[in-house]
Amino acid sequence: MLKITIEIIPNGEPERARRVGELEIVNDDTGNEFTGHYDFVYRAFSERFGHESVAVARGHIANVERDITRTEQLVGVAFGLIAPIKKTMSSWHESSGGTVHWDDGPTQYSQ
């Protein structure tokens, strides 16, 4: 499992750090020695009126070539599905396949 935590650290002061996001990527054990398939969960944290709220996105990344894909690329693909910048930035999603669904509403983005 990979776990990435995103924090904002105002003015570089660690005591003021606040968590804004957390990504977990897990191998779903359905691949083979050449390709892997991964499930991911992203939690976006927000503080409003003194209460922390969480928006959750769940997704799947399929057909990842194990021998040429680095950890950073897998993380990049997950973030690309969660918050795509432009479809023209990369064609990686098209070859690997992936889907994401936000739990807090009907919006679904899939490649």
Secondary structure as UniProt FT lines:
FT   STRAND          2..8
FT   HELIX           10..12
FT   HELIX           14..16
FT   STRAND          18..27
FT   STRAND          35..48
FT   TURN            49..50
FT   STRAND          51..65
FT   TURN            66..68
FT   HELIX           71..82
FT   HELIX           87..89
FT   HELIX           92..96
FT   STRAND          98..102
FT   TURN            103..104
FT   STRAND          108..110
//
